[in-house]
Amino acid sequence: MLDTSDLLNLDSLFSAEELNLRNDVRAFVDSSIRPHIAEWYENAVFPQEIIRELARLGLLGMHLKGYGCPGRSAIEYGLAAMELEAGDSGLRTFVSVQGSLAMSAIHKHGSELQKNRLLPPMAAGEVVGCFGLTEPTAGSDPGGMQTFARREGDAWILNGSKRWIGLASIAQIAIIWAMTDDGVRGFIVPTDTPGFNATPIESKLSMRASIQCDIELNDVLLPAESILPGARGLRGPFECLNEARYGIIWGAMGAARDSYLTVLEYSQQRLQFDKPLASYQLTQEKLVNMALEINKGMLLALQIGRLKESGQLKPHQISMGKLNNCREAIKICRDARAMLGGNGITLDYAPFRHANNLESVRTYEGTDEIHTLILGNHITGIPAFR
Ligand code: TGC
């Protein structure tokens, strides 16, 4: 099928190396994700066997340098996120939680010992990590966390609970953010430590090919060297969220593009009243609006990526990208679902699955409302969070 999602020859804005990486990930998604994703989604299965394949492709901690990490560019990281999310948001989420959250926390804030010990096996997919910030009663306002780490001699003792934590039930280590007498600090918690329990959240209508958990921490005893020495205050986790939010800016456009291409092909083949759906003006208007938003979203992602590569990227710019691209992507996927008619409500077609997944994507790593207020604060100088 002709790919008319690139109306502006955006491909000409990428280097050969960037396009090669994108094409490799696209081929992987076509061969290893597309044939199985409907079944995984229906049966709520996260296919753990793909972890090593993602590692072999160099996608785990891909934008991190040193310590066995691939050291790819911000644009390459974005393109990989986009291709993975064209397959399924849940599988892109695996790469984000492992690389952008858990590995980034260690890379940014860990000691040399922690980095040397954990980052190489995490890049190889031998050790899976998760990132525990959100709590049952502290989502948009992580400063309201109840989890507390108490210092006792040479040890730390953690008590509390976390919610919506990706991968926690299959992870070997958890980055747990906790309040201390000295403000918010981060801890590396081996998940087999007594008192650590992760339970997958079931009955999800979104992100079904992915794992999100509740975590309970009951008198979890850790040695002093478990703390991340470089993270003090909420800035520590927020710097990691920036990385994951950046990947979402690109990823959401992958789900949107996949929905657009699905419905474009369908509308060219499906006949109603003796003509292809694509020959009707109302259908063409919807297709054009989708293509416009995909091209605008790609330009936004690319500019934000170039700012990241030159070290100039600011948090409000990440909010602009996440807010816009999630908002537009979910509209595109929902419109595509409607254009598929009754067929669109089955797992035979991707748009409804993508739209459902994007309900999570627009919610985690900062809701639409939070990113609106971060931008409102930037524009007016007045924080309206409280
Ligand atoms: P505020 O007082 O504004 O800031 C505290 C400190 O953090 C700094 N900061 C940032 N630094 C880097 N990047 C950012 N994006 C930053 N945002 C804030 C800030 O400068 C300050 O530093 P310092 O040195 O002066 O102390 O804190 P606030 O809480 O009042 O901020 C308000 C707000 C709304 C921006 C913030 O709370 C926010 O972003 N809320 C949304 C939280 C969120 O995205 N939660 C979702 C987490 S996802 C999750 O936990 C599950 S992991 C995913 C998975 O497992 O699948």
Residues whose N, C-alpha, C, O or C-beta is under 5 A from the ligand:
A	BS01	TGC	V97 F131 L133 T134 G139 S140 D141 P142 G143 W164 I165 G166 G233 L234 R235 F238 E239 N242 P315 Y364 E365 G366 I370 F385
